[in-house]
Amino acid sequence: MINSKEIKQAALNKLDKKQALQVSAVFVLASVALSYLLTYVSALAQNAPILYAAASIIYLALFLPLSFGFISSMSKLYEGKKVSATTIFNEGILNFTKTIKIFLLTVLKMILPSFIIIAAVIGILFLTVQNIPPTSENWSGYSLYALLLFLVGLLGIALSAIPYVLSSYILASNKDMKAKEIIETSSSLMENKKWNFVKLIISFLGWYIVLAVIVAVGKMQFGETIANILNWIGMFLLMPYLITSIRVFYEECNDEKE
């Protein structure tokens, strides 16, 4: 398989920048609208947790197809096809049910490894407390240690989802495949490729660090609204590059499997 640098270069070569940014703008604006809607409902539901839970589920049910619509639109551009501002919504609506099924199947696949990781983190913390009881003198160290364990656990759970990260790309190219088949195909394609994928994602870390610094400075100097706008602009610019790079990665995995 070609390395991360070559994958990113191939993505840049295939990227129709004008159309990609148009699609990205639609996706970011729609995502922001959904996010603000959830925030508004959350403010209304401060004393109604059931309403908040229902709003969160609706948000997820809308955001997942929207995300797939974005990935599918970028895949069409990768294949040299034309897209419009409505392609994201058309793709999301047409594949609404399958997108939700893929998400639920992925969650089911992750339950066992997530449970093992959580149990391991709790077990390690319990053994540590048994051998080195917390005191007022070492409490700050314990807090840092617990935070690190928590972060390691989250990372482990995130890594357990890696076998299924290509599902949306497979669906974008194979609309007739069933959700279960898509999940299994993604897992098969990712065999012995997980570290390659992690390296690809890490290669974008510099961009996100720069964006985080810009957003942090913007928040300190101009307030939260400007910081949010800067974050949206950063995502608007970076997402087409990232999604197309993952699409190139998918093609590489697919070619090797064949």
C-alpha positions in Angstrom: 0.0 0.0 0.0 1.2 3.5 -0.8 2.1 5.6 2.2 0.1 8.5 3.8 2.0 11.2 1.9 1.3 9.5 -1.4 -2.4 9.0 -0.5 -2.8 12.7 0.4 -1.1 13.7 -2.9 -3.3 11.5 -4.9 -6.3 13.0 -3.1 -5.2 16.5 -4.0 -4.7 15.5 -7.6 -8.2 14.0 -7.8 -9.9 16.8 -5.9 -12.2 19.1 -7.8 -11.5 22.0 -5.4 -14.3 24.3 -6.6 -17.1 21.8 -6.4 -15.6 20.2 -3.3 -15.7 23.5 -1.4 -19.2 24.1 -2.5 -20.3 20.7 -1.2 -18.3 21.3 2.0 -20.0 24.6 2.5 -23.4 23.0 2.3 -22.4 20.3 4.7 -20.9 22.7 7.3 -23.9 25.0 7.1 -26.3 22.2 7.6 -24.3 20.7 10.4 -24.1 24.1 12.2 -27.9 24.5 11.8 -28.5 21.1 13.3 -26.1 21.8 16.1 -27.7 25.1 17.0 -31.1 23.4 16.9 -30.0 20.9 19.4 -28.5 23.6 21.6 -31.8 25.5 21.5 -33.8 22.4 22.4 -31.3 21.6 25.2 -31.9 25.1 26.7 -35.6 24.4 26.6 -35.2 20.9 28.1 -33.1 21.8 31.1 -35.7 20.2 33.4 -36.9 17.6 31.0 -34.2 15.0 30.4 -36.5 12.9 28.3 -37.0 15.7 25.8 -33.3 16.3 25.7 -32.7 12.6 25.0 -35.3 12.5 22.3 -33.8 15.6 20.7 -30.3 14.0 20.8 -31.6 10.9 19.1 -33.3 13.0 16.4 -30.1 15.0 15.9 -28.1 11.8 15.4 -30.7 10.4 13.1 -30.4 13.5 10.9 -26.6 14.0 11.2 -25.7 10.4 10.2 -27.4 10.6 6.8 -26.1 14.1 6.3 -22.6 12.9 6.9 -23.1 10.1 4.5 -24.5 12.5 1.9 -21.3 14.5 2.2 -19.1 11.4 1.8 -21.1 10.2 -1.1 -20.9 13.6 -2.8 -17.1 13.6 -2.3 -17.0 10.1 -3.7 -18.9 11.2 -6.8 -16.4 14.0 -7.3 -13.6 11.6 -6.9 -15.1 9.5 -9.7 -15.3 12.5 -11.9 -19.1 13.0 -11.6 -20.9 16.3 -11.2 -22.7 17.2 -8.0 -25.0 20.0 -6.9 -25.9 21.7 -3.7 -28.7 19.3 -3.2 -26.7 16.1 -3.8 -25.8 15.8 -0.1 -29.5 15.8 0.9 -30.6 13.5 -1.9 -27.9 11.0 -1.0 -28.8 11.2 2.7 -32.5 10.8 2.1 -32.2 8.0 -0.4 -29.9 6.0 1.9 -31.4 7.1 5.3 -32.4 3.7 6.5 -29.3 1.9 5.4 -27.1 4.6 7.0 -28.9 4.1 10.4 -28.6 0.4 10.1 -24.8 0.6 9.4 -24.4 2.8 12.5 -26.4 0.5 14.7 -24.6 -2.6 13.5 -21.2 -0.8 14.1 -22.3 0.0 17.7 -23.3 -3.7 18.2 -19.9 -4.8 16.9 -18.2 -2.4 19.3 -20.2 -3.4 22.5 -18.0 -6.4 23.5 -14.5 -4.7 22.9 -15.8 -1.6 24.6 -17.0 -3.5 27.6 -13.6 -5.3 27.9 -11.8 -2.0 27.7 -14.0 -0.3 30.3 -13.7 -3.4 32.6 -9.9 -3.3 32.1 -9.7 0.5 33.0 -11.8 0.0 36.1 -9.8 -3.0 37.1 -6.5 -1.2 36.8 -7.8 1.7 38.7 -9.2 -0.6 41.4 -5.9 -2.5 41.8 -4.0 0.8 42.0 -6.3 2.1 44.8 -5.8 -1.2 46.6 -2.0 -1.1 46.4 -1.5 2.7 46.7 -4.5 4.2 48.7 -5.3 7.8 47.7 -4.4 10.5 50.3 -4.6 14.2 50.4 -0.9 14.3 49.4 -1.2 12.2 46.3 -4.7 13.2 45.3 -3.6 15.5 42.4 -1.4 12.7 41.0 -4.4 10.3 41.3 -6.6 12.7 39.4 -4.1 12.9 36.6 -3.6 9.1 36.6 -7.4 8.6 36.4 -7.7 11.1 33.6 -4.9 9.3 31.6 -6.7 5.9 32.2 -9.9 7.5 31.0 -8.3 8.9 27.8 -6.6 5.5 27.1 -10.0 3.9 27.5 -11.6 6.3 25.1 -8.8 5.8 22.6 -9.2 2.0 22.9 -13.0 2.3 22.2 -12.3 4.6 19.2 -9.8 2.1 17.8 -12.4 -0.7 18.1 -14.4 1.2 15.4 -11.5 1.3 12.9 -12.5 -1.9 11.1 -15.8 -0.3 10.1 -14.6 3.2 9.0 -14.9 2.4 5.3 -18.6 1.5 5.5 -19.8 4.8 4.2 -17.3 4.7 1.3 -18.4 1.2 0.4 -22.1 2.2 0.5 -21.3 5.3 -1.7 -19.9 3.0 -4.4 -22.2 0.0 -3.8 -25.8 1.2 -3.1 -27.3 -2.3 -3.6 -25.3 -3.9 -0.8 -27.0 -4.7 2.4 -25.9 -3.0 5.6 -24.6 -6.2 7.2 -22.6 -7.0 4.0 -21.1 -3.5 4.0 -20.0 -3.8 7.6 -18.4 -7.2 6.9 -16.7 -5.9 3.7 -15.2 -3.0 5.6 -13.9 -5.3 8.3 -12.4 -7.5 5.6 -10.8 -4.6 3.7 -9.2 -3.3 6.9 -7.5 -6.5 7.8 -3.8 -5.7 8.4 -4.6 -2.1 7.3 -5.6 -0.6 10.6 -2.2 0.9 11.4 -2.0 2.4 7.9 -5.3 4.1 8.5 -4.2 5.4 11.9 -1.0 6.8 10.3 -3.2 8.5 7.6 -5.4 10.2 10.3 -2.3 11.2 12.4 -0.8 12.8 9.3 -3.6 15.4 9.5 -2.9 16.2 13.1 -0.8 19.2 12.3 -3.6 20.8 10.4 -6.0 20.3 13.3 -3.4 21.6 15.8 -3.1 24.8 13.7 -6.9 25.1 13.6 -7.2 24.6 17.3 -4.6 27.3 18.0 -6.3 29.7 15.7 -9.7 29.0 17.3 -8.2 29.4 20.8 -6.6 32.7 19.9 -9.8 33.9 18.3 -11.8 33.0 21.4 -9.4 34.9 23.7 -9.2 37.9 21.4 -12.7 38.2 20.0 -15.0 35.8 21.9 -16.8 32.5 21.4 -18.8 33.5 18.3 -15.7 34.4 16.3 -14.0 31.3 17.5 -16.9 29.2 16.3 -16.8 30.9 12.9 -13.1 30.2 12.6 -13.7 26.6 13.5 -16.4 26.3 10.8 -14.1 27.9 8.2 -11.3 25.4 9.1 -13.6 22.4 8.8 -15.0 23.8 5.6 -11.5 23.9 4.1 -10.1 20.6 5.6 -13.0 18.2 5.3 -12.8 17.7 1.5 -9.1 17.0 1.7 -9.6 14.5 4.6 -12.6 12.7 3.1 -11.0 12.4 -0.4 -7.8 11.0 1.3 -9.8 8.3 3.0 -11.5 7.6 -0.3 -8.1 7.0 -1.9 -7.2 4.8 1.1 -10.4 2.8 0.4 -9.5 2.4 -3.3 -6.0 1.1 -2.3 -7.5 -1.4 0.1 -10.0 -2.5 -2.5 -7.3 -2.9 -5.2 -5.1 -5.0 -2.9 -8.0 -7.2 -1.9 -8.8 -8.0 -5.5 
